Amino acid sequence: MYDKVVPGCDRRTWLKAAGCGFGYLALAGLMGQTARAQRPLAPGTPHHPPRARRVIFLFMQGGPSHVDTFDYKPLLAEQDGRMLPFDDARVLANTGMRGSTQRVMNSPWKFRQYGESGRWVSELFPNLAQCVDDLCFLHAMHTEGVAHGPATLFLHCGATSFIRPSIGSWVLYGLGSENENLPGFVSIGPSAGNGGPRNYGSAFLPPVCQGTAIGKAGEPLGTIRNLSNPFLDAAAEREQLDLLASLNHRQRRQRQETPELEAVIESFELAWRMQMHAPEVLDIERESPATLREYGVGESPTDDFARKCLLARRLVEAGVRYVQVTYGDSTANPAWDQHSNLPKHADHARAVDKPIAALLRDLKQRGLLEDTLVWWGGEFGRTPYAEKNGTGRDHNPVGFTMWLAGAGVKPGFAWGATDEFGHKAIEGRVHMHDLHATILHLLGLDHERLTYRYAGREFRLTDVHGRVVHEILV
């Protein structure tokens, strides 16, 4: 019977390859250094001792306004309503002309200083304000791309238009996976727009380095798609997977090294292992009622993002190397994109403030913050003036705020500054390439040495740019 399914495969070979099936693969995973060396994503050796073992990136899709959240500018209140000249990034990009007259707009939210560090936080983030002594603010970020698509791609991939690997894929390529039963790179709730899968894709890196998506932006947290077959029982599915194992075994012998084939085979093998291990990790209901309350699970409006943050903690605790969590509405309407109706920022802040603060406290209590880097921010900031003399703020890539926490960055620290209006980064400027270089450095990777040869040249996440921002490191 099987000779018809696999022509040219004799019974002895079939029994060896398929009879053992995935039990044979499980055995291979226990056979020491030789087997680990053959694993596509076996743990790698860092370039230098790392401070971070893993990263959680909290992506605020759409670009939250820094002058309404963490970059306090009293001059906005003093000059509120005045028409003043500014170099508008969108006007410059569209016309090449500098200088435009814009109406200064004060923040509708009050700021206070918090913690021993005395960092300024607006009333949008009352819970996160209690964690400022664990945060390291970067107040002079600047980036490439004035529109969401290019800026989002640059944030994730270091390029505005060319197809490049995402930072999570670079990390997985450089360091491998800590848990062979789970993906090394997971994207929770990614958006279908502004680059879509490219923001967690591997591009020309080995396909096994791409991220695994769970759910999508604007929808309740889902599960990993196609992890199991709902139409087959366990025994039938095992028989099917054993057949695939034998076919893969034959293809390996015939084709030797083909990255795409290896990626497909690895995905099947990983999927089988995940069926045994992932459901437990993904089931946040296993958490205590107190933990669920702490994150805001089951409450409005925090439930969805609370589940995502809690899942991120469970994933890194289980050995996932890089987790990105997207807070977003939909492709057509990125969450924090308030060109009009700036007060809408309050709705988004209420949805994420409590879960993020809980995540930081939870990681700290479990001792995970010591070697987990938490990274918060959007693709750009927003202007200190009203867009088109209206009720919102436009995109601002030339000066904005991000923050980091844990894993070797200075706690309760702020680096860099924008001008007195919060428009342009002027002091301690950190380009997105610099931030990427710094994140890789904390993971033990030299951004100039982490390269991949493709199309006749060496590529890296930071291209030919970037410097490590040593000033923010402990």
C-alpha positions as CSV (number, residue, x, y, z in Angstrom):
1,M,0.0,0.0,0.0
2,Y,2.7,2.5,1.0
3,D,4.7,1.8,-2.2
4,K,1.9,3.5,-4.1
5,V,2.1,6.6,-1.7
6,V,5.9,6.9,-1.8
7,P,7.2,5.3,-5.1
8,G,10.6,3.9,-4.8
9,C,10.6,3.6,-1.0
10,D,11.0,0.0,0.1
11,R,9.2,-1.4,3.2
12,R,12.4,-1.4,5.4
13,T,13.1,2.3,4.7
14,W,9.4,3.1,5.2
15,L,9.3,1.4,8.6
16,K,12.5,3.1,9.7
17,A,11.3,6.6,8.7
18,A,7.6,6.5,9.3
19,G,7.2,3.8,12.0
20,C,9.4,5.8,14.4
21,G,7.8,9.0,13.1
22,F,8.1,12.0,15.4
23,G,9.2,9.8,18.2
24,Y,12.5,9.5,16.2
25,L,12.6,13.3,16.0
26,A,12.1,13.6,19.7
27,L,14.9,11.2,20.3
28,A,17.2,13.2,18.1
29,G,16.5,16.2,20.3
30,L,17.9,14.4,23.2
31,M,21.1,13.3,21.6
32,G,23.4,16.0,22.9
33,Q,25.6,18.5,21.1
34,T,25.5,16.7,17.7
35,A,21.7,16.8,17.5
36,R,21.7,20.5,18.7
37,A,24.2,21.4,16.1
38,Q,21.8,20.2,13.4
39,R,18.8,22.1,14.8
40,P,18.2,25.1,12.6
41,L,17.5,27.4,15.6
42,A,19.8,25.8,18.2
43,P,20.9,28.4,20.8
44,G,23.8,30.4,19.4
45,T,26.8,32.0,20.9
46,P,26.6,35.8,21.5
47,H,29.4,38.1,20.5
48,H,29.8,39.4,24.1
49,P,28.2,38.6,27.5
50,P,24.5,39.7,27.2
51,R,22.5,41.6,29.7
52,A,19.2,40.6,28.1
53,R,18.1,37.1,27.1
54,R,14.8,38.1,25.6
55,V,12.8,41.2,24.5
56,I,9.1,42.2,24.8
57,F,8.3,45.0,22.3
58,L,5.0,46.9,23.1
59,F,4.2,48.5,19.8
60,M,1.8,51.4,20.0
61,Q,0.5,51.5,16.5
62,G,-0.2,54.9,15.0
63,G,2.2,57.1,17.0
64,P,1.3,58.3,20.5
65,S,1.9,61.9,21.2
66,H,5.1,62.4,23.3
67,V,4.1,65.9,24.4
68,D,0.8,64.5,25.8
69,T,2.4,61.5,27.6
70,F,6.0,61.6,28.8
71,D,7.7,64.8,27.3
72,Y,6.4,67.7,29.4
73,K,6.6,71.1,27.7
74,P,5.3,74.0,29.8
75,L,5.8,76.3,26.8
76,L,2.9,74.7,25.1
77,A,0.6,76.1,27.7
78,E,2.2,79.6,27.6
79,Q,2.0,79.8,23.8
80,D,-1.3,77.9,23.3
81,G,-3.2,79.2,20.3
82,R,-0.4,81.3,18.8
83,M,0.5,81.0,15.2
84,L,4.2,80.3,15.0
85,P,6.7,79.0,12.3
86,F,7.7,75.3,12.3
87,D,9.5,73.1,9.9
88,D,6.7,70.6,9.3
89,A,8.0,67.2,8.3
90,R,5.1,66.4,6.0
91,V,5.3,69.7,4.2
92,L,9.1,69.2,3.8
93,A,8.6,65.6,2.5
94,N,5.9,66.6,0.0
95,T,7.2,70.0,-1.2
96,G,10.8,70.2,-0.1
97,M,10.0,73.5,1.5
98,R,10.9,74.5,5.1
99,G,8.9,76.7,7.3
100,S,5.1,76.7,7.8
101,T,2.9,78.6,10.2
102,Q,1.1,76.4,12.7
103,R,-1.1,76.9,15.8
104,V,0.5,75.8,19.0
105,M,-1.7,73.4,20.9
106,N,-1.4,72.8,24.6
107,S,-1.9,69.3,26.0
108,P,-5.4,68.7,27.4
109,W,-3.8,66.5,30.2
110,K,-1.9,67.6,33.2
111,F,1.6,66.4,34.0
112,R,3.2,65.5,37.4
113,Q,6.5,64.3,38.6
114,Y,6.6,60.7,40.0
115,G,9.0,58.4,41.8
116,E,12.4,59.1,43.3
117,S,13.6,59.9,39.8
118,G,11.0,62.7,39.5
119,R,10.1,61.8,35.9
120,W,7.2,63.7,34.3
121,V,4.2,61.7,33.3
122,S,0.8,62.9,32.2
123,E,-2.5,61.9,33.8
124,L,-3.0,59.6,30.8
125,F,-0.9,56.9,32.5
126,P,-1.6,56.9,36.2
127,N,-0.6,53.2,36.7
128,L,2.6,53.4,34.5
129,A,3.5,56.6,36.4
130,Q,4.1,54.4,39.5
131,C,6.7,52.5,37.6
132,V,8.9,55.4,36.4
133,D,11.8,54.4,38.6
134,D,12.1,51.2,36.5
135,L,11.9,53.1,33.1
136,C,14.6,54.6,30.9
137,F,13.2,57.3,28.7
138,L,14.6,58.2,25.3
139,H,13.3,61.7,24.7
140,A,15.2,62.5,21.5
141,M,14.2,59.7,19.2
142,H,14.1,60.4,15.5
143,T,13.4,58.1,12.6
144,E,12.8,57.8,8.8
145,G,9.4,58.0,7.1
146,V,6.6,60.5,7.7
147,A,3.8,58.2,6.8
148,H,2.7,55.1,8.8
149,G,3.8,52.5,6.3
150,P,7.4,53.5,5.8
151,A,7.9,54.5,9.4
152,T,6.4,51.2,10.7
153,L,8.7,49.2,8.4
154,F,11.7,51.3,9.5
155,L,10.8,50.6,13.2
156,H,10.6,46.9,12.7
157,C,13.0,46.3,9.8
158,G,15.4,49.2,9.6
159,A,14.3,50.2,6.1
160,T,11.4,52.2,4.8
161,S,10.7,50.4,1.6
162,F,13.2,47.7,0.7
163,I,12.3,44.2,1.9
164,R,14.5,43.5,4.9
165,P,14.3,41.1,7.8
166,S,12.5,42.2,11.0
167,I,14.5,42.8,14.2
168,G,12.9,39.7,15.8
169,S,14.2,37.6,12.9
170,W,17.7,39.1,13.2
171,V,17.6,38.2,16.9
172,L,16.5,34.7,16.2
173,Y,19.1,34.3,13.5
174,G,21.8,35.5,15.8
175,L,20.9,33.7,19.0
176,G,18.6,30.9,18.1
177,S,15.7,29.6,20.3
178,E,15.8,28.7,23.9
179,N,12.8,26.3,23.7
180,E,12.7,23.9,20.9
181,N,9.0,23.3,21.6
182,L,7.9,26.9,21.0
183,P,8.6,29.5,18.3
184,G,11.6,31.7,19.1
185,F,9.8,34.8,17.8
186,V,6.1,35.6,18.3
187,S,4.1,38.5,17.1
188,I,0.9,39.0,19.1
189,G,-2.0,40.8,17.4
190,P,0.0,42.1,14.4
191,S,-1.6,44.5,11.9
192,A,-2.3,43.5,8.3
193,G,-1.4,47.0,7.1
194,N,1.7,49.2,7.1
195,G,3.9,46.4,6.0
196,G,1.8,43.7,7.5
197,P,3.7,40.3,7.8
198,R,6.9,42.1,6.7
199,N,7.1,43.5,10.2
200,Y,7.6,40.0,11.6
201,G,9.1,38.4,8.4
202,S,12.5,37.0,7.8
203,A,13.0,38.4,4.2
204,F,16.2,36.9,2.9
205,L,17.3,35.3,6.2
206,P,16.6,31.6,6.6
207,P,12.7,31.2,6.6
208,V,12.8,29.5,9.9
209,C,13.7,32.9,11.4
210,Q,10.3,34.4,10.6
211,G,7.9,35.3,13.4
212,T,4.8,33.3,14.4
213,A,1.6,35.4,14.5
214,I,-1.0,34.9,17.2
215,G,-4.3,36.8,16.4
216,K,-4.3,40.1,14.6
217,A,-4.8,43.8,15.5
218,G,-8.2,45.0,16.2
219,E,-9.6,41.6,17.2
220,P,-9.7,39.7,20.4
221,L,-6.7,37.6,21.2
222,G,-6.8,34.4,19.1
223,T,-4.6,31.3,18.9
224,I,-1.9,30.2,16.6
225,R,-3.5,29.4,13.3
226,N,-3.3,25.8,11.8
227,L,-1.6,24.5,15.0
228,S,-3.9,21.4,14.8
229,N,-6.4,19.9,12.4
230,P,-10.0,20.2,13.8
231,F,-11.1,17.5,11.4
232,L,-8.8,14.7,12.6
233,D,-8.6,13.0,15.9
234,A,-5.2,12.6,17.6
235,A,-4.5,9.1,16.2
236,A,-5.3,10.1,12.6
237,E,-3.3,13.3,12.9
238,R,-0.3,11.3,14.2
239,E,-0.6,8.9,11.3
240,Q,-0.7,11.9,8.9
241,L,2.3,13.5,10.5
242,D,4.2,10.3,10.4
243,L,3.6,10.1,6.6
244,L,4.8,13.7,6.2
245,A,7.9,12.8,8.2
246,S,8.8,10.0,5.8
247,L,8.2,12.2,2.8
248,N,10.3,14.9,4.3
249,H,13.0,12.4,5.0
250,R,13.1,11.4,1.4
251,Q,13.2,15.0,0.1
252,R,16.1,15.8,2.5
253,R,18.1,12.9,0.9
254,Q,17.4,14.1,-2.6
255,R,17.8,17.8,-2.2
256,Q,20.4,18.1,0.5
257,E,20.3,21.8,1.7
258,T,17.4,23.9,0.6
259,P,16.4,26.6,3.1
260,E,12.8,26.7,2.0
261,L,12.5,22.9,2.4
262,E,14.2,23.0,5.7
263,A,11.8,25.7,6.9
264,V,8.8,23.6,5.9
265,I,10.1,20.5,7.6
266,E,11.1,22.5,10.7
267,S,7.6,24.1,10.8
268,F,5.9,20.6,10.7
269,E,8.2,19.3,13.4
270,L,7.8,22.4,15.6
271,A,4.0,22.3,15.1
272,W,3.9,18.7,16.4
273,R,6.0,19.6,19.4
274,M,3.9,22.7,20.0
275,Q,0.7,20.6,20.2
276,M,2.1,19.0,23.3
277,H,3.5,22.2,24.9
278,A,1.9,25.4,23.5
279,P,-1.7,25.0,24.7
280,E,-0.5,25.1,28.3
281,V,1.6,28.2,27.7
282,L,-1.2,30.0,25.7
283,D,-3.9,29.3,28.3
284,I,-3.8,32.4,30.5
285,E,-6.7,31.1,32.5
286,R,-4.2,29.0,34.4
287,E,-3.1,32.2,36.1
288,S,-4.4,33.0,39.6
289,P,-7.5,35.3,39.9
290,A,-5.2,37.9,41.6
291,T,-2.9,38.0,38.6
292,L,-5.8,38.3,36.1
293,R,-7.2,41.2,38.1
294,E,-3.8,42.8,38.3
295,Y,-3.5,42.9,34.5
296,G,-7.1,43.9,34.0
297,V,-8.3,40.7,32.4
298,G,-12.1,40.6,32.3
299,E,-12.4,44.3,32.7
300,S,-13.3,47.0,30.2
301,P,-11.4,48.5,28.4
302,T,-8.3,46.6,29.4
303,D,-9.3,43.0,28.8
304,D,-7.9,42.5,25.3
305,F,-4.5,44.2,25.8
306,A,-4.2,42.7,29.3
307,R,-4.5,39.2,27.8
308,K,-1.8,40.0,25.3
309,C,0.6,41.4,27.9
310,L,0.0,38.4,30.1
311,L,0.6,36.0,27.2
312,A,3.8,37.9,26.5
313,R,5.0,37.2,30.0
314,R,4.1,33.5,29.8
315,L,5.9,33.2,26.4
316,V,9.2,34.8,27.6
317,E,9.0,32.8,30.8
318,A,8.7,29.7,28.6
319,G,11.8,30.6,26.6
320,V,10.5,32.6,23.6
321,R,13.3,34.9,22.6
322,Y,11.5,37.9,21.1
323,V,7.8,38.8,21.5
324,Q,6.2,41.9,19.9
325,V,2.7,42.9,21.1
326,T,0.7,45.3,18.9
327,Y,-1.9,47.6,20.3
328,G,-3.9,48.7,17.2
329,D,-7.4,49.2,15.9
330,S,-7.4,48.2,12.3
331,T,-5.5,48.7,9.0
332,A,-7.5,51.8,8.1
333,N,-7.3,53.4,11.5
334,P,-4.1,52.9,13.4
335,A,-4.9,53.3,17.1
336,W,-3.0,56.3,18.2
337,D,-3.4,58.2,15.0
338,Q,-5.4,61.2,16.2
339,H,-5.2,63.8,13.4
340,S,-8.4,65.2,14.8
341,N,-10.0,64.6,18.2
342,L,-6.8,64.3,20.2
343,P,-8.9,63.4,23.4
344,K,-9.3,59.9,21.8
345,H,-5.7,59.3,23.1
346,A,-7.4,58.9,26.5
347,D,-9.3,55.8,25.3
348,H,-6.2,54.1,24.1
349,A,-4.2,55.0,27.3
350,R,-7.0,53.5,29.5
351,A,-6.8,50.3,27.5
352,V,-3.0,49.8,27.9
353,D,-1.9,51.7,31.0
354,K,-2.9,49.1,33.6
355,P,-1.8,46.0,31.6
356,I,1.7,47.5,30.9
357,A,2.2,48.5,34.5
358,A,1.1,45.0,35.6
359,L,3.5,43.4,33.1
360,L,6.5,45.4,34.5
361,R,5.6,44.5,38.1
362,D,5.0,40.9,37.3
363,L,8.3,40.6,35.4
364,K,10.1,42.3,38.3
365,Q,8.5,40.1,41.0
366,R,9.5,36.9,39.1
367,G,13.1,38.1,38.6
368,L,12.5,38.2,34.9
369,L,13.0,41.9,34.4
370,E,16.7,41.5,35.2
371,D,17.3,39.8,31.8
372,T,14.2,40.8,29.9
373,L,14.2,44.0,27.9
374,V,10.8,45.7,27.7
375,W,10.6,48.3,24.8
376,W,7.6,50.7,24.4
377,G,6.8,53.1,21.6
378,G,5.2,53.9,18.2
379,E,6.6,54.5,14.7
380,F,6.9,58.2,15.4
381,G,5.6,60.9,17.7
382,R,3.2,63.8,17.0
383,T,3.5,67.5,16.4
384,P,3.2,70.1,19.2
385,Y,0.9,72.1,17.0
386,A,-2.6,71.4,15.7
387,E,-2.8,69.8,12.3
388,K,-4.5,72.2,9.8
389,N,-5.5,74.4,12.8
390,G,-7.8,71.6,13.9
391,T,-8.2,69.4,17.0
392,G,-5.5,66.8,16.5
393,R,-1.8,66.4,15.9
394,D,0.1,65.3,12.8
395,H,2.9,62.8,12.5
396,N,6.3,63.8,13.9
397,P,9.3,61.7,13.0
398,V,11.9,64.3,14.0
399,G,11.5,64.1,17.7
400,F,9.6,61.8,20.0
401,T,9.8,59.5,23.1
402,M,10.3,55.8,23.6
403,W,11.2,54.0,26.8
404,L,13.0,50.8,27.8
405,A,13.0,48.8,31.0
406,G,15.1,46.1,32.5
407,A,18.1,44.1,31.3
408,G,20.9,46.5,31.7
409,V,19.4,49.9,31.0
410,K,19.5,52.7,33.6
411,P,16.3,52.7,35.7
412,G,14.6,56.0,36.5
413,F,16.7,57.7,33.8
414,A,16.0,60.0,30.9
415,W,18.3,60.6,28.0
416,G,18.1,63.3,25.4
417,A,15.7,66.2,24.8
418,T,13.5,67.8,22.2
419,D,13.3,71.6,21.8
420,E,11.2,73.7,24.1
421,F,8.1,72.9,22.1
422,G,8.8,69.2,21.8
423,H,9.1,69.4,18.1
424,K,12.7,68.3,17.1
425,A,15.2,66.1,18.9
426,I,18.1,68.5,19.7
427,E,20.2,66.9,22.6
428,G,21.3,63.3,23.0
429,R,19.6,62.4,19.7
430,V,18.9,58.7,19.2
431,H,18.1,57.5,15.6
432,M,16.1,54.3,15.2
433,H,19.3,52.6,13.9
434,D,21.0,53.6,17.2
435,L,18.1,52.0,19.2
436,H,18.3,48.8,17.1
437,A,22.1,48.7,17.7
438,T,21.6,49.2,21.4
439,I,18.9,46.4,21.7
440,L,21.2,44.0,19.8
441,H,24.1,45.0,22.1
442,L,22.1,44.2,25.2
443,L,21.3,40.8,23.8
444,G,25.0,40.2,23.3
445,L,25.1,40.9,19.6
446,D,27.4,43.3,17.8
447,H,25.2,45.1,15.2
448,E,28.2,45.4,12.9
449,R,29.1,41.7,13.1
450,L,25.5,40.4,12.8
451,T,25.4,40.1,9.0
452,Y,24.0,37.9,6.3
453,R,25.3,37.7,2.8
454,Y,22.6,38.1,0.2
455,A,22.7,39.2,-3.5
456,G,26.5,39.8,-3.4
457,R,26.7,41.9,-0.3
458,E,26.6,41.8,3.5
459,F,23.4,43.0,5.1
460,R,22.7,43.9,8.7
461,L,19.7,45.4,10.6
462,T,21.4,48.8,10.9
463,D,22.6,48.9,7.3
464,V,25.8,51.0,7.5
465,H,24.6,53.2,10.3
466,G,23.9,53.0,14.0
467,R,25.8,53.4,17.3
468,V,25.2,51.8,20.7
469,V,23.8,54.3,23.1
470,H,26.2,53.5,26.0
471,E,24.9,56.5,28.0
472,I,21.7,54.6,28.9
473,L,23.4,51.4,29.9
474,V,24.2,50.4,33.5
